[in-house]
Amino acid sequence: MATTADVVIAGAGHNSLITAAYLTAAGYECAIVDARPIPGGGATTEEMLMDDMWVDTCSTGHTLIQVNPLIRLDELGLVERYGLSYIDPDPVEVVAFPDGEALTMWLDRDKTVAEIARFSERDAGTYAQLLDEWEEVKSLVGQGRFRPVGYGPTTEELLSDHPRGDVWRRRALMSARDVILHEFEESHIRAFMGWMASQTAVPIDGAGTGLLAYQIIGGRQARSWSIPAGGSGKLIDALVGYLTDHGATIDCNRVVSELILEGGRCVGIRTEAGDEYRARHAVVSTIHVKHLVDMAPAEAWGEGFTYGVDTYHVGVPFFAAYFATTEAPAFTTHDGSRSSVSAGVAGWIDDQVRNARLVSDGHFTETEPFLLVATPTLADPSRSPEGTHTVKMVTFNAYDPGGGPERWDEIKDAHVDRQLAYLRRFAPNLTEDKIIGRLVKSPLDIERNNRHMVHGAPHGGDRGITFTGAHRPAPGWAQHRMPIEGLYQTGGTTHPGGSITGAPGRNAAIVLLEDLGRDPSEIMEMV
């Protein structure tokens, strides 16, 4: 079978769907193919546990995409016309510590400051100051994020022009760990800040992660851990609705095996089944760059690109467990038990740093200094039958636990049992009789479910200083244009990286529209 369209898009994650949506808004016909049975990539919601129990396969929180003009200005009408809506839960977080203490973050800033003051009056003042200082520069950081590399000043250049530019440039180059240790003194608050900064699955001792100590906290304090009403997949439903209304096609269960090159130009893709999708203008990929380079001859890429991809760090693998329960986890706090859509357990900051570095370097661990527990049904009961909840527990661990990745199949259930025993120290109500269904996904299972999540790392690759901005995915190839003419890349392996931001998708659309001779400002606000 051969299909022809103006633009062929390989991969149907949220970023590539966003790229396609802007292209269709400009009048281009798009044909989208994806390896999985349903579109959405890491932003799907599936009936994984029991009937009528809808679970976010990967992403749950959509806080970062709220500042994307796609959502903030509703540029394509996803909110107004396609039913996308968000819930901002309160409390924002409940985070427990190894000694049994817990901290609650509220949408009310003053309540959060008062909670921090229970541990340290000084750190409470520092926290308030951190929020105020972040307000001064967050728009500058946003400009760098929601604009293609080279399309205006870099974040560093924008911060340089700020009255306190020298301070912010230093913070941006520091590690989040060093920022936290410099600003905060009390061990519980340091642990809380480290747990928050770790939400993007980047080791917080890496140079260039310093702003994570500000932007994650700033976004959560402003609008909570925003979740789509009905599940993460509702973002995908809105995008698919827009695309189909504008003539795009989406074919699932199509595994791309190679790029079609003619005269040195990419003119389409070929699937494992032999189907061809040919493009009149361009091909857009969200295939992980580690796989993409195998789909064309090495000489087509050039040494610089192949070396950049060969040395690209795929990021921190996840280990996830999903539960159907009759109660939400209730964490013990100083003023009673409390449940929260987003909650977890934070080890002391040195333990968090040590564990994340071990996992990033490929070492298996049985300790859990970072444990995220998501219970979206607390704020959105439409996701499960009355009297039940969905609970997702996420940690970081090595792709190979020792003896090969397949060993996870033998040990993953015992590993989850240990995690549950640990969690019950802080949420004692979640006893075995409250769990009516469970599904465990090791890093290997995550990769099996979505080959784009190489080694079970769902964020598209490390976001340390070596792999950010003009260096992502490879030095010299950060503007979404690939070394092969006619081929463009978007998704988590491109600037600014993974998480649900939509930024790579929107940025790729800007570049491609300009290359097609169109003015992107016709359909979007230029940042």
C-alpha positions as CSV (number, residue, x, y, z in Angstrom):
1,M,0.0,0.0,0.0
2,A,1.2,3.5,-0.8
3,T,-0.1,6.7,0.8
4,T,0.8,10.2,-0.3
5,A,0.4,13.4,1.7
6,D,2.0,16.8,2.0
7,V,3.7,15.9,5.2
8,V,4.3,12.3,6.6
9,I,4.7,12.1,10.3
10,A,6.3,9.0,11.9
11,G,5.0,8.8,15.5
12,A,1.8,9.9,17.2
13,G,3.0,11.2,20.5
14,H,1.6,14.5,21.8
15,N,4.4,16.5,20.3
16,S,4.1,15.1,16.7
17,L,0.3,15.5,16.9
18,I,0.9,19.1,17.9
19,T,3.2,19.6,14.9
20,A,0.6,18.0,12.6
21,A,-2.2,20.1,14.1
22,Y,-0.4,23.4,13.3
23,L,0.5,22.1,9.8
24,T,-3.2,21.2,9.1
25,A,-4.2,24.6,10.4
26,A,-2.0,26.1,7.7
27,G,-3.7,23.9,5.1
28,Y,-1.3,21.0,4.7
29,E,-2.4,17.4,4.4
30,C,-0.8,15.2,7.0
31,A,-0.5,11.4,7.2
32,I,0.5,10.1,10.7
33,V,1.6,6.6,11.5
34,D,2.4,5.1,14.9
35,A,3.7,1.7,16.1
36,R,1.3,1.4,19.0
37,P,-2.4,0.4,18.7
38,I,-3.5,3.9,19.8
39,P,-2.1,7.3,19.3
40,G,-0.7,9.4,22.2
41,G,2.7,7.9,23.1
42,G,3.4,8.8,26.7
43,A,0.1,10.7,27.1
44,T,-2.4,7.9,26.8
45,T,-5.1,6.8,29.2
46,E,-6.0,3.1,29.0
47,E,-8.3,0.5,30.6
48,M,-5.4,-1.4,32.0
49,L,-6.6,-2.8,35.4
50,M,-10.3,-3.5,35.3
51,D,-13.4,-2.6,33.3
52,D,-14.2,1.2,33.5
53,M,-11.0,1.9,35.3
54,W,-8.9,4.4,33.3
55,V,-5.2,4.6,34.1
56,D,-2.6,7.1,32.7
57,T,-0.1,4.8,31.1
58,C,2.8,7.2,31.6
59,S,2.2,11.0,32.1
60,T,-0.4,12.2,34.6
61,G,0.5,15.8,35.5
62,H,0.3,18.4,32.7
63,T,1.5,21.5,34.6
64,L,4.3,22.5,32.2
65,I,2.0,22.5,29.1
66,Q,-0.3,25.1,30.8
67,V,2.1,27.9,29.8
68,N,2.4,26.7,26.2
69,P,0.5,29.2,24.0
70,L,-1.3,26.1,22.5
71,I,-3.1,25.8,25.8
72,R,-2.6,29.3,27.4
73,L,-4.0,31.1,24.4
74,D,-6.0,28.0,23.1
75,E,-4.4,28.7,19.7
76,L,-6.2,25.7,18.0
77,G,-9.4,25.7,20.1
78,L,-8.6,22.4,21.9
79,V,-10.2,23.8,25.0
80,E,-13.1,25.8,23.5
81,R,-14.1,23.4,20.8
82,Y,-12.7,19.9,21.6
83,G,-13.5,19.5,25.2
84,L,-10.0,19.6,26.8
85,S,-10.2,20.8,30.4
86,Y,-7.9,20.7,33.4
87,I,-8.3,20.2,37.1
88,D,-5.9,21.9,39.6
89,P,-6.0,19.6,42.7
90,D,-5.6,21.0,46.3
91,P,-3.6,20.0,48.2
92,V,-0.8,20.1,45.6
93,E,1.5,17.5,47.3
94,V,1.8,15.5,50.4
95,V,5.4,14.4,50.8
96,A,6.6,12.1,53.6
97,F,10.1,11.8,55.0
98,P,12.1,8.8,56.4
99,D,11.5,9.9,60.0
100,G,7.7,9.9,59.7
101,E,7.3,13.6,59.3
102,A,5.3,14.9,56.3
103,L,4.9,18.2,54.5
104,T,1.8,19.4,52.7
105,M,2.0,21.9,49.8
106,W,-1.2,23.8,49.2
107,L,-2.4,26.0,46.4
108,D,-2.7,28.8,49.0
109,R,0.9,30.1,49.1
110,D,0.6,31.3,52.6
111,K,-0.5,27.9,53.9
112,T,2.5,26.3,52.2
113,V,4.8,28.9,53.7
114,A,3.3,28.2,57.1
115,E,3.8,24.5,56.6
116,I,7.4,25.0,55.8
117,A,7.8,27.2,58.9
118,R,6.9,24.2,61.1
119,F,10.3,23.0,60.1
120,S,12.2,26.3,59.7
121,E,11.2,29.9,59.9
122,R,14.2,30.9,57.9
123,D,13.5,28.4,55.1
124,A,9.9,29.5,55.0
125,G,11.1,33.0,54.2
126,T,13.5,31.6,51.6
127,Y,10.7,29.7,49.9
128,A,8.6,32.8,49.6
129,Q,11.6,34.7,48.2
130,L,12.3,31.9,45.8
131,L,8.7,32.2,44.4
132,D,9.0,36.0,44.1
133,E,12.4,35.7,42.3
134,W,11.1,33.1,39.9
135,E,8.2,35.4,38.9
136,E,10.8,37.9,37.7
137,V,12.4,35.5,35.2
138,K,9.9,32.8,34.4
139,S,8.7,34.5,31.2
140,L,12.3,34.7,30.0
141,V,12.8,31.0,30.6
142,G,9.5,30.3,28.8
143,Q,10.7,32.2,25.8
144,G,13.7,30.0,25.5
145,R,11.6,26.9,25.9
146,F,8.8,27.8,23.5
147,R,11.0,29.0,20.6
148,P,13.2,26.9,18.3
149,V,16.9,27.0,19.0
150,G,18.4,29.9,17.0
151,Y,15.1,31.8,16.7
152,G,16.0,34.5,19.1
153,P,18.2,35.0,22.2
154,T,19.0,31.9,24.3
155,T,17.8,31.6,27.8
156,E,21.3,32.5,29.0
157,E,21.3,35.6,26.9
158,L,17.8,36.6,28.1
159,L,18.9,36.1,31.7
160,S,22.1,38.2,31.1
161,D,19.9,41.2,30.3
162,H,18.0,40.8,33.6
163,P,19.0,43.2,36.4
164,R,20.1,40.2,38.4
165,G,21.4,38.4,35.4
166,D,24.7,37.3,36.9
167,V,22.9,35.6,39.7
168,W,20.5,33.8,37.4
169,R,23.2,32.7,35.0
170,R,25.1,31.1,37.8
171,R,21.9,29.4,39.1
172,A,21.2,28.1,35.6
173,L,24.6,26.5,35.4
174,M,24.7,25.0,38.9
175,S,23.1,21.7,39.8
176,A,19.7,21.7,41.5
177,R,21.3,20.0,44.5
178,D,23.8,22.8,45.0
179,V,21.1,25.4,44.6
180,I,19.0,23.7,47.2
181,L,21.8,23.3,49.6
182,H,22.8,26.9,49.2
183,E,19.3,28.3,49.7
184,F,17.8,26.0,52.3
185,E,19.2,24.7,55.6
186,E,16.7,22.3,57.2
187,S,16.9,18.6,56.2
188,H,13.1,18.1,55.6
189,I,12.9,21.2,53.3
190,R,16.0,20.2,51.4
191,A,14.5,16.7,50.9
192,F,11.1,18.2,49.8
193,M,12.9,20.6,47.3
194,G,15.0,17.7,45.9
195,W,11.9,15.5,45.5
196,M,10.2,18.3,43.5
197,A,13.2,19.1,41.4
198,S,13.5,15.4,40.5
199,Q,10.1,15.3,38.8
200,T,11.5,15.5,35.3
201,A,13.7,12.4,36.0
202,V,17.0,14.2,35.7
203,P,19.7,13.6,38.3
204,I,19.7,16.7,40.3
205,D,23.5,16.7,40.9
206,G,24.1,17.4,37.2
207,A,25.5,20.8,36.1
208,G,22.8,22.8,34.3
209,T,19.9,21.5,36.4
210,G,19.8,24.5,38.8
211,L,16.6,26.1,37.5
212,L,14.6,22.9,38.2
213,A,14.8,24.0,41.9
214,Y,12.7,27.0,40.8
215,Q,10.5,26.1,37.8
216,I,8.9,22.9,39.2
217,I,8.1,24.6,42.5
218,G,6.9,27.8,40.8
219,G,4.6,26.0,38.4
220,R,3.1,23.7,41.1
221,Q,2.6,26.6,43.6
222,A,0.9,28.6,40.9
223,R,-1.5,26.0,39.5
224,S,-1.0,22.7,41.2
225,W,-0.2,19.4,39.5
226,S,-2.7,20.0,36.7
227,I,-4.4,16.9,35.4
228,P,-6.7,16.7,32.3
229,A,-10.3,15.9,33.3
230,G,-10.8,12.3,32.1
231,G,-7.2,11.4,31.9
232,S,-4.0,12.3,30.2
233,G,-5.3,10.9,27.0
234,K,-7.9,13.6,26.8
235,L,-5.2,15.9,25.4
236,I,-4.7,13.3,22.7
237,D,-8.4,13.0,22.1
238,A,-8.6,16.8,21.5
239,L,-5.7,16.8,19.1
240,V,-7.0,13.7,17.2
241,G,-10.4,15.4,16.9
242,Y,-8.8,18.6,15.6
243,L,-6.6,16.6,13.1
244,T,-9.4,14.4,11.7
245,D,-11.7,17.4,11.3
246,H,-8.9,19.0,9.3
247,G,-8.3,16.1,7.0
248,A,-5.4,14.3,8.6
249,T,-5.2,10.6,8.7
250,I,-3.7,8.5,11.7
251,D,-2.8,4.9,11.1
252,C,-1.8,2.9,14.1
253,N,0.0,-0.5,14.4
254,R,2.4,0.7,11.7
255,V,6.0,0.1,12.7
256,V,8.4,2.2,10.7
257,S,11.4,0.3,9.5
258,E,13.2,2.7,7.2
259,L,13.4,6.1,5.6
260,I,12.8,6.3,1.9
261,L,15.7,8.3,0.3
262,E,15.8,9.6,-3.2
263,G,18.6,11.8,-4.5
264,G,19.8,12.2,-0.9
265,R,16.4,13.5,0.2
266,C,13.9,11.9,2.6
267,V,10.7,11.5,0.6
268,G,8.8,9.1,2.9
269,I,8.9,6.1,5.2
270,R,8.4,2.4,4.8
271,T,6.9,0.1,7.5
272,E,7.8,-3.4,8.5
273,A,4.8,-4.6,6.6
274,G,6.0,-3.0,3.4
275,D,3.6,-0.1,3.4
276,E,4.9,3.2,2.0
277,Y,4.0,6.7,3.0
278,R,5.3,9.3,0.7
279,A,5.6,13.0,1.3
280,R,5.2,15.8,-1.2
281,H,7.1,18.3,1.1
282,A,8.6,16.8,4.3
283,V,8.8,13.9,6.7
284,V,8.6,14.6,10.5
285,S,9.9,12.0,12.9
286,T,9.4,11.4,16.6
287,I,11.2,8.1,16.4
288,H,13.9,8.0,19.1
289,V,17.2,9.2,17.6
290,K,18.9,6.0,18.8
291,H,16.6,4.1,16.4
292,L,16.3,6.8,13.7
293,V,20.0,6.5,12.7
294,D,19.5,2.8,11.8
295,M,16.8,3.7,9.3
296,A,19.1,5.2,6.7
297,P,22.7,4.5,5.7
298,A,25.4,5.9,8.0
299,E,26.8,8.2,5.2
300,A,23.5,9.9,4.9
301,W,23.8,11.2,8.5
302,G,27.4,12.3,8.6
303,E,30.0,11.6,11.3
304,G,29.0,14.6,13.6
305,F,25.4,13.5,13.9
306,T,26.1,9.8,14.3
307,Y,28.7,10.5,17.0
308,G,26.2,12.8,18.8
309,V,23.6,10.1,18.7
310,D,26.0,7.4,19.7
311,T,27.0,9.4,22.8
312,Y,23.4,10.5,23.6
313,H,22.3,9.5,27.1
314,V,18.8,8.0,26.9
315,G,17.9,9.1,30.4
316,V,16.7,7.6,33.7
317,P,14.5,4.5,33.4
318,F,11.2,4.3,35.3
319,F,9.7,1.4,37.3
320,A,5.9,1.7,37.6
321,A,3.1,-0.1,39.4
322,Y,-0.6,0.5,38.9
323,F,-3.2,-0.4,41.4
324,A,-7.0,-0.5,41.6
325,T,-7.9,0.2,45.2
326,T,-10.9,0.7,47.4
327,E,-9.2,3.6,49.3
328,A,-6.8,6.3,48.3
329,P,-3.5,6.2,50.1
330,A,-3.8,8.4,53.3
331,F,-0.4,9.7,54.5
332,T,0.2,10.3,58.1
333,T,0.8,14.1,58.8
334,H,1.1,16.1,62.0
335,D,-2.6,17.0,61.8
336,G,-4.1,13.7,60.7
337,S,-4.2,11.5,57.7
338,R,-4.3,13.2,54.3
339,S,-4.6,12.1,50.7
340,S,-3.5,14.0,47.6
341,V,-3.6,13.5,43.9
342,S,0.2,13.9,43.9
343,A,2.1,12.5,46.9
344,G,5.1,10.5,47.7
345,V,8.1,9.7,49.9
346,A,11.3,11.8,49.8
347,G,14.5,10.4,51.2
348,W,17.1,12.8,52.5
349,I,18.6,14.9,49.7
350,D,22.0,13.1,49.7
351,D,20.2,9.8,49.4
352,Q,18.1,11.1,46.5
353,V,21.2,12.3,44.7
354,R,23.1,9.1,45.3
355,N,20.2,6.9,44.1
356,A,19.5,8.9,41.0
357,R,23.2,8.9,40.0
358,L,23.4,5.1,40.5
359,V,20.4,4.5,38.3
360,S,21.5,7.0,35.7
361,D,24.8,5.1,35.5
362,G,22.9,1.8,35.0
363,H,23.0,0.3,38.5
364,F,20.1,-1.5,40.1
365,T,18.9,-0.3,43.5
366,E,16.5,-1.6,46.1
367,T,16.2,1.7,48.0
368,E,13.4,4.2,47.3
369,P,14.5,7.8,48.2
370,F,12.2,9.0,45.4
371,L,8.7,7.6,45.4
372,L,5.9,9.2,43.5
373,V,2.3,8.2,44.3
374,A,-0.4,9.5,42.0
375,T,-4.1,9.1,42.7
376,P,-6.0,11.2,40.1
377,T,-9.4,9.7,41.0
378,L,-9.3,11.9,44.2
379,A,-10.0,14.9,42.0
380,D,-11.5,13.1,39.0
381,P,-13.8,10.3,40.1
382,S,-14.9,9.8,36.4
383,R,-11.8,7.6,35.9
384,S,-13.0,4.6,38.0
385,P,-16.2,3.1,39.4
386,E,-17.7,4.6,42.5
387,G,-15.9,3.5,45.7
388,T,-12.6,2.8,43.9
389,H,-9.4,4.6,43.0
390,T,-6.5,4.3,40.6
391,V,-3.1,4.6,42.1
392,K,0.2,4.8,40.2
393,M,3.5,4.4,42.0
394,V,6.6,5.5,40.2
395,T,10.3,5.1,41.0
396,F,13.6,5.1,39.1
397,N,15.6,1.9,38.5
398,A,18.1,0.4,36.1
399,Y,17.2,-1.2,32.8
400,D,19.3,-4.2,33.7
401,P,18.8,-5.3,37.3
402,G,21.8,-7.8,36.9
403,G,21.8,-10.8,34.7
404,G,20.1,-9.0,31.8
405,P,17.0,-6.9,31.4
406,E,14.8,-10.0,31.1
407,R,15.5,-10.8,34.8
408,W,13.0,-8.1,35.6
409,D,10.3,-10.6,34.6
410,E,11.4,-12.8,37.5
411,I,11.9,-10.1,40.2
412,K,9.5,-7.3,39.5
413,D,6.6,-8.5,41.7
414,A,8.8,-9.0,44.7
415,H,10.3,-5.6,44.0
416,V,6.8,-4.0,44.2
417,D,6.0,-5.9,47.3
418,R,9.0,-4.3,49.0
419,Q,7.9,-0.9,47.7
420,L,4.4,-1.4,49.1
421,A,5.8,-2.4,52.5
422,Y,7.9,0.8,52.5
423,L,5.0,3.0,51.4
424,R,2.8,1.5,54.2
425,R,5.2,3.1,56.8
426,F,3.8,6.4,55.6
427,A,0.3,5.5,54.3
428,P,-0.7,2.6,56.6
429,N,-4.2,2.4,55.3
430,L,-3.1,0.9,51.9
431,T,-3.2,-2.7,53.2
432,E,-3.3,-5.7,50.8
433,D,-7.1,-6.1,51.2
434,K,-7.6,-2.5,49.8
435,I,-5.8,-3.5,46.5
436,I,-8.3,-5.2,44.1
437,G,-6.0,-5.2,41.1
438,R,-2.5,-4.4,40.1
439,L,-0.2,-4.3,37.1
440,V,3.6,-3.9,37.3
441,K,5.8,-2.4,34.6
442,S,9.6,-2.8,34.9
443,P,11.8,-0.6,32.7
444,L,11.9,-3.5,30.2
445,D,8.0,-3.6,30.2
446,I,7.9,0.1,29.6
447,E,10.2,-0.3,26.6
448,R,8.2,-3.2,25.3
449,N,5.0,-1.1,25.5
450,N,6.6,1.8,23.7
451,R,9.8,1.3,21.8
452,H,10.4,5.1,21.8
453,M,11.0,4.8,25.5
454,V,14.5,3.3,25.1
455,H,15.5,1.3,28.1
456,G,12.3,2.3,29.8
457,A,13.2,6.0,30.0
458,P,10.1,8.0,29.0
459,H,11.5,11.5,28.9
460,G,13.4,11.2,25.6
461,G,16.9,11.5,27.0
462,D,19.0,13.1,29.7
463,R,18.6,16.9,30.1
464,G,21.9,17.7,31.7
465,I,24.0,20.5,30.2
466,T,25.5,18.1,27.7
467,F,22.1,17.3,26.1
468,T,20.2,20.6,26.2
469,G,19.6,23.6,23.9
470,A,21.9,23.6,20.9
471,H,23.2,20.2,21.8
472,R,19.9,18.3,21.7
473,P,19.9,15.7,20.2
474,A,23.3,16.3,18.7
475,P,25.5,19.4,18.5
476,G,24.7,21.3,15.3
477,W,21.3,19.6,14.8
478,A,19.0,21.2,17.3
479,Q,16.7,23.2,14.9
480,H,14.5,20.2,14.2
481,R,16.1,19.9,10.7
482,M,18.0,16.6,10.4
483,P,21.2,16.0,8.3
484,I,19.0,14.3,5.6
485,E,17.2,17.0,3.5
486,G,13.5,16.9,3.9
487,L,13.6,15.1,7.3
488,Y,12.6,16.9,10.6
489,Q,12.7,15.7,14.1
490,T,10.4,16.6,17.1
491,G,9.5,14.9,20.4
492,G,11.4,14.4,23.6
493,T,14.8,14.0,21.9
494,T,14.6,17.6,20.8
495,H,14.7,20.9,22.6
496,P,13.6,21.5,25.3
497,G,13.2,17.7,26.1
498,G,10.6,15.4,27.6
499,S,7.6,15.8,29.9
500,I,4.2,17.0,28.7
501,T,5.1,20.5,27.5
502,G,4.2,20.4,23.8
503,A,7.1,22.7,23.2
504,P,9.1,20.4,20.8
505,G,6.0,19.9,18.7
506,R,5.1,23.6,18.5
507,N,8.7,24.5,17.9
508,A,9.1,22.0,15.0
509,A,6.0,23.4,13.4
510,I,7.5,26.9,13.4
511,V,10.7,25.6,11.7
512,L,8.8,23.5,9.1
513,L,6.3,26.2,8.3
514,E,9.0,28.7,7.6
515,D,10.9,26.2,5.4
516,L,7.7,25.8,3.5
517,G,7.5,29.5,2.9
518,R,4.7,30.2,5.4
519,D,4.6,32.7,8.2
520,P,3.9,30.8,11.5
521,S,2.4,34.0,13.0
522,E,-0.6,33.4,10.8
523,I,-1.7,30.6,13.1
524,M,0.2,31.1,16.3
525,E,1.6,33.8,18.5
526,M,5.4,34.1,18.1
527,V,7.2,34.1,21.5
